[in-house]
Amino acid sequence: MARRPLPRILSTGSAQIARSRELARTAADSATDVLHPLITITRGLRRLASAGRRRWADTPKDRRGPLLFLVASVILVVALVPYGPLLAVISLMAAAAWQGRDRTPPAPEGPDESQTQRLRALYEALVPYFSAAEDPAPLYGHGGEWDKAFPSYEFDETGRVCHLLIRYPAYFPDGEPEARARIEQLLTAKAGRGREYHFAWDEEGNELTVTVLAPLPTDIAAQRFVTAPGETVLGFTDPLQVQRTLPLGYGDAQRDVPPVVWRTGVRSTEPHLLAIGQPGSGTSTLLRSIALQALQHGDVLVVDGSGTGDYACLTGRDGVLAVECGLSGALASLEWAATETERRLIAANRARQEGEAPPEDTRRPLWILVDRPSAFTHLAAADGRKDPQALLQVPLRHGRAASVTVVVADQFDSADALSDAVRQHTRARVVLGPATAEQLEAVLGARPQTTPVAQVPPGRGYARLGAGPVHRLQVPATPDPYDDATSDAHRQAVLDLLPPRTTPADGETVPVPAEAAAAEASS
């Protein structure tokens, strides 16, 4: 069905509202400038009247009569003196203007003493890297002028630098990653540890902009995201390099958060994904989040090599073909997936040759989620059986044309056991948990423009889609609803997204914990 265009009032209303607000703001500023003398005099008259009332209230009752007589005498003298009323009005306006002046103390210009010491310490630390002995007019030198090197700076409430613009000489090799890394490491240590910094290098202008990034929200629960078919939300990031936002629910409130959207399908350039992380970093949470989104429009096959039962909530659900935790089941399921990929390719090719549309069963997305395939690799080698990763070669190589998407998750200590097919065909990459810059570059293919920190919450990491930029990533909280440590709110959020349960072919039912069964029944 063709998508209807939005009504004109909806498509252009936001621009008109923004333009009207800008015009109203400009008119208010102009009126304030024109009426500023009148506003000042009115404020002064109000202050003089308040002072007169306080004076009258503080005067004892036995002295109020002589005071009234004195005031009346002054008014009579002013009225009889030539030009007296005019001079009185002028004097009153002058006194009102003086009393109504803005008494707000001016903001201090420049940094205070402690901030100056911080900036000077940063300047002195950068001298060995941004100076050369043969430079006739060095911008950096011990005891030099730091304000020329730092034209713009901001501090937070704690007195630490939160924004800094650094100028550096043109001969600094800013095109070399090693030279950049040294400067970024130095600034991270001197500006304050425990925070994440974004570094924007301007090679043409010889400027470096350092910005402290706010922590990514960790309270985003699993929910239905406003996305099109073929779009999967991996998590949420900073609004630095993302032009799009998604409306998210936070209880009764809503917020717009920039997402990291991964596009799959026939025209995708990154049809498969690889997620690497430390134990407990949230790779299983990422796979559960992807599975819940994939079940809206396709079928899901889960192969769990960890053996922890993190995907038991998907067993027996509509659209879930299988959840395999053993080696035999994994081999059988992945062999079927390879055969299904070949069948889809043959059916689609035959339909194109006949000038017809591909069959509906070849266009329905098929998702293959494999968690820790390296564990099956060791078991297969010990048992003398085929490596399950070898069966992923066909879906990885031809999955895009057959609407088959493969998602592989593993750990850093087992990354060497991943097959060449997995490494070559997974162009979308995610790294979760604490990682060094070298580890991030080895997995993502590029270093992030932010500094990784040692302590991060679960589901926190970096993502890179193909040859695009490296984004900070926070995976939405999608825990195992059958885990006793899961909160009731997050458990209910996951259960609300699960498809209805169906009876397996063998008639056996999967045991469900009492807490999860009660929550599922209440929903």
Solvent accessible surface area in square Angstrom, and as a share of the most:
residue,aa,sasa,rsa
1,M,241,1.07
2,A,94,0.73
3,R,207,0.75
4,R,216,0.79
5,P,123,0.77
6,L,124,0.62
7,P,72,0.45
8,R,190,0.69
9,I,132,0.67
10,L,116,0.58
11,S,63,0.41
12,T,41,0.24
13,G,14,0.13
14,S,83,0.54
15,A,52,0.41
16,Q,98,0.44
17,I,96,0.49
18,A,59,0.46
19,R,139,0.51
20,S,65,0.42
21,R,157,0.57
22,E,95,0.42
23,L,119,0.59
24,A,65,0.51
25,R,133,0.48
26,T,73,0.43
27,A,62,0.48
28,A,56,0.43
29,D,81,0.42
30,S,57,0.37
31,A,49,0.38
32,T,72,0.42
33,D,107,0.56
34,V,114,0.66
35,L,85,0.42
36,H,102,0.45
37,P,80,0.50
38,L,110,0.55
39,I,72,0.37
40,T,19,0.11
41,I,45,0.23
42,T,67,0.39
43,R,60,0.22
44,G,0,0.00
45,L,65,0.32
46,R,140,0.51
47,R,80,0.29
48,L,54,0.27
49,A,48,0.37
50,S,28,0.18
51,A,43,0.33
52,G,40,0.38
53,R,154,0.56
54,R,144,0.53
55,R,170,0.62
56,W,95,0.33
57,A,70,0.54
58,D,116,0.60
59,T,18,0.11
60,P,68,0.43
61,K,167,0.71
62,D,116,0.60
63,R,159,0.58
64,R,63,0.23
65,G,44,0.43
66,P,88,0.56
67,L,50,0.25
68,L,102,0.51
69,F,154,0.64
70,L,106,0.53
71,V,71,0.41
72,A,57,0.44
73,S,38,0.24
74,V,81,0.47
75,I,111,0.57
76,L,108,0.54
77,V,88,0.51
78,V,47,0.27
79,A,61,0.47
80,L,134,0.67
81,V,69,0.40
82,P,105,0.66
83,Y,167,0.63
84,G,5,0.04
85,P,74,0.47
86,L,104,0.52
87,L,103,0.51
88,A,43,0.33
89,V,83,0.47
90,I,95,0.48
91,S,71,0.46
92,L,87,0.43
93,M,64,0.28
94,A,61,0.48
95,A,42,0.32
96,A,0,0.00
97,A,40,0.31
98,W,157,0.55
99,Q,56,0.25
100,G,0,0.00
101,R,88,0.32
102,D,113,0.59
103,R,129,0.47
104,T,97,0.57
105,P,106,0.67
106,P,124,0.78
107,A,85,0.66
108,P,123,0.77
109,E,172,0.77
110,G,48,0.46
111,P,31,0.19
112,D,80,0.41
113,E,133,0.60
114,S,67,0.43
115,Q,39,0.17
116,T,38,0.22
117,Q,111,0.49
118,R,91,0.33
119,L,0,0.00
120,R,97,0.35
121,A,53,0.41
122,L,4,0.02
123,Y,1,0.00
124,E,52,0.23
125,A,20,0.15
126,L,0,0.00
127,V,5,0.03
128,P,91,0.57
129,Y,87,0.33
130,F,1,0.00
131,S,39,0.25
132,A,32,0.25
133,A,110,0.85
134,E,146,0.65
135,D,30,0.16
136,P,133,0.84
137,A,83,0.65
138,P,72,0.45
139,L,54,0.27
140,Y,2,0.01
141,G,23,0.22
142,H,139,0.62
143,G,63,0.60
144,G,24,0.23
145,E,101,0.45
146,W,25,0.09
147,D,79,0.41
148,K,120,0.51
149,A,0,0.00
150,F,1,0.00
151,P,54,0.34
152,S,44,0.29
153,Y,61,0.23
154,E,99,0.44
155,F,37,0.15
156,D,44,0.23
157,E,170,0.76
158,T,105,0.61
159,G,22,0.21
160,R,67,0.25
161,V,6,0.04
162,C,32,0.19
163,H,49,0.22
164,L,3,0.02
165,L,35,0.17
166,I,0,0.00
167,R,106,0.39
168,Y,6,0.02
169,P,17,0.10
170,A,81,0.63
171,Y,103,0.39
172,F,13,0.05
173,P,58,0.37
174,D,18,0.10
175,G,62,0.60
176,E,87,0.39
177,P,82,0.51
178,E,111,0.50
179,A,0,0.00
180,R,59,0.22
181,A,27,0.21
182,R,119,0.44
183,I,0,0.00
184,E,33,0.15
185,Q,134,0.60
186,L,29,0.14
187,L,2,0.01
188,T,25,0.15
189,A,37,0.28
190,K,107,0.45
191,A,7,0.06
192,G,11,0.11
193,R,174,0.63
194,G,74,0.71
195,R,32,0.12
196,E,20,0.09
197,Y,1,0.00
198,H,26,0.12
199,F,1,0.00
200,A,39,0.31
201,W,27,0.10
202,D,64,0.33
203,E,81,0.36
204,E,170,0.76
205,G,40,0.39
206,N,39,0.20
207,E,46,0.21
208,L,0,0.00
209,T,36,0.21
210,V,6,0.04
211,T,43,0.25
212,V,34,0.19
213,L,19,0.09
214,A,74,0.57
215,P,122,0.76
216,L,15,0.07
217,P,38,0.24
218,T,74,0.43
219,D,82,0.43
220,I,4,0.02
221,A,24,0.18
222,A,9,0.07
223,Q,39,0.17
224,R,118,0.43
225,F,19,0.08
226,V,99,0.57
227,T,41,0.24
228,A,39,0.30
229,P,98,0.62
230,G,34,0.33
231,E,33,0.15
232,T,5,0.03
233,V,0,0.00
234,L,0,0.00
235,G,0,0.00
236,F,0,0.00
237,T,7,0.04
238,D,18,0.10
239,P,100,0.63
240,L,92,0.46
241,Q,77,0.34
242,V,27,0.16
243,Q,179,0.80
244,R,77,0.28
245,T,70,0.41
246,L,4,0.02
247,P,58,0.37
248,L,1,0.01
249,G,35,0.33
250,Y,46,0.17
251,G,79,0.76
252,D,160,0.83
253,A,60,0.47
254,Q,134,0.60
255,R,113,0.41
256,D,100,0.52
257,V,12,0.07
258,P,14,0.09
259,P,3,0.02
260,V,4,0.03
261,V,14,0.08
262,W,0,0.00
263,R,126,0.46
264,T,19,0.11
265,G,29,0.28
266,V,84,0.48
267,R,225,0.82
268,S,10,0.06
269,T,84,0.49
270,E,27,0.12
271,P,17,0.11
272,H,2,0.01
273,L,0,0.00
274,L,6,0.03
275,A,0,0.00
276,I,2,0.01
277,G,0,0.00
278,Q,58,0.26
279,P,93,0.58
280,G,71,0.69
281,S,7,0.04
282,G,12,0.11
283,T,17,0.10
284,S,24,0.16
285,T,27,0.16
286,L,0,0.00
287,L,0,0.00
288,R,15,0.05
289,S,5,0.03
290,I,0,0.00
291,A,0,0.00
292,L,6,0.03
293,Q,20,0.09
294,A,7,0.05
295,L,20,0.10
296,Q,78,0.35
297,H,92,0.41
298,G,0,0.00
299,D,26,0.13
300,V,0,0.00
301,L,3,0.02
302,V,1,0.00
303,V,0,0.00
304,D,1,0.00
305,G,12,0.12
306,S,38,0.25
307,G,54,0.51
308,T,94,0.55
309,G,27,0.26
310,D,36,0.18
311,Y,1,0.00
312,A,33,0.26
313,C,1,0.01
314,L,1,0.01
315,T,39,0.22
316,G,18,0.17
317,R,10,0.04
318,D,61,0.32
319,G,24,0.23
320,V,17,0.10
321,L,85,0.42
322,A,28,0.22
323,V,31,0.18
324,E,43,0.19
325,C,65,0.39
326,G,38,0.36
327,L,23,0.12
328,S,66,0.43
329,G,21,0.20
330,A,0,0.00
331,L,21,0.10
332,A,63,0.49
333,S,12,0.08
334,L,1,0.01
335,E,102,0.46
336,W,111,0.39
337,A,1,0.00
338,A,12,0.09
339,T,80,0.47
340,E,21,0.09
341,T,0,0.00
342,E,82,0.37
343,R,95,0.35
344,R,10,0.04
345,L,45,0.23
346,I,99,0.50
347,A,22,0.17
348,A,5,0.04
349,N,78,0.40
350,R,144,0.53
351,A,9,0.07
352,R,135,0.49
353,Q,142,0.63
354,E,113,0.51
355,G,69,0.66
356,E,110,0.49
357,A,70,0.55
358,P,33,0.21
359,P,52,0.33
360,E,120,0.54
361,D,74,0.38
362,T,6,0.04
363,R,122,0.45
364,R,99,0.36
365,P,47,0.29
366,L,2,0.01
367,W,14,0.05
368,I,0,0.00
369,L,0,0.00
370,V,2,0.01
371,D,4,0.02
372,R,61,0.22
373,P,1,0.01
374,S,0,0.00
375,A,24,0.19
376,F,5,0.02
377,T,28,0.16
378,H,115,0.52
379,L,98,0.49
380,A,1,0.01
381,A,81,0.63
382,A,94,0.73
383,D,88,0.46
384,G,71,0.68
385,R,104,0.38
386,K,118,0.50
387,D,43,0.22
388,P,2,0.01
389,Q,2,0.01
390,A,49,0.38
391,L,21,0.10
392,L,1,0.00
393,Q,72,0.32
394,V,40,0.23
395,P,1,0.00
396,L,5,0.02
397,R,130,0.47
398,H,79,0.35
399,G,0,0.00
400,R,108,0.39
401,A,53,0.41
402,A,2,0.02
403,S,21,0.14
404,V,2,0.01
405,T,10,0.06
406,V,0,0.00
407,V,0,0.00
408,V,0,0.00
409,A,0,0.00
410,D,1,0.01
411,Q,31,0.14
412,F,32,0.13
413,D,112,0.58
414,S,14,0.09
415,A,19,0.15
416,D,132,0.69
417,A,31,0.24
418,L,9,0.05
419,S,32,0.20
420,D,98,0.51
421,A,15,0.12
422,V,0,0.00
423,R,101,0.37
424,Q,128,0.57
425,H,47,0.21
426,T,1,0.01
427,R,115,0.42
428,A,0,0.00
429,R,41,0.15
430,V,0,0.00
431,V,0,0.00
432,L,0,0.00
433,G,10,0.09
434,P,57,0.36
435,A,16,0.13
436,T,76,0.44
437,A,28,0.21
438,E,108,0.48
439,Q,63,0.28
440,L,1,0.01
441,E,71,0.32
442,A,87,0.67
443,V,18,0.10
444,L,7,0.03
445,G,54,0.52
446,A,31,0.24
447,R,88,0.32
448,P,13,0.08
449,Q,74,0.33
450,T,14,0.08
451,T,15,0.09
452,P,49,0.31
453,V,35,0.20
454,A,78,0.60
455,Q,164,0.73
456,V,40,0.23
457,P,56,0.35
458,P,98,0.62
459,G,3,0.03
460,R,10,0.04
461,G,3,0.03
462,Y,13,0.05
463,A,0,0.00
464,R,42,0.15
465,L,37,0.18
466,G,12,0.11
467,A,85,0.66
468,G,26,0.25
469,P,66,0.41
470,V,20,0.12
471,H,27,0.12
472,R,7,0.03
473,L,0,0.00
474,Q,8,0.04
475,V,4,0.02
476,P,2,0.01
477,A,23,0.18
478,T,0,0.00
479,P,30,0.19
480,D,19,0.10
481,P,0,0.00
482,Y,27,0.10
483,D,67,0.35
484,D,118,0.61
485,A,94,0.73
486,T,15,0.09
487,S,58,0.37
488,D,112,0.58
489,A,75,0.59
490,H,55,0.25
491,R,9,0.03
492,Q,49,0.22
493,A,20,0.16
494,V,1,0.00
495,L,11,0.06
496,D,88,0.45
497,L,16,0.08
498,L,16,0.08
499,P,21,0.13
500,P,95,0.59
501,R,87,0.32
502,T,62,0.36
503,T,105,0.61
504,P,47,0.29
505,A,118,0.92
506,D,103,0.53
507,G,45,0.43
508,E,116,0.52
509,T,113,0.66
510,V,47,0.27
511,P,121,0.76
512,V,44,0.25
513,P,52,0.33
514,A,86,0.67
515,E,101,0.45
516,A,1,0.00
517,A,43,0.34
518,A,63,0.49
519,A,20,0.15
520,E,48,0.22
521,A,90,0.69
522,S,93,0.60
523,S,82,0.53
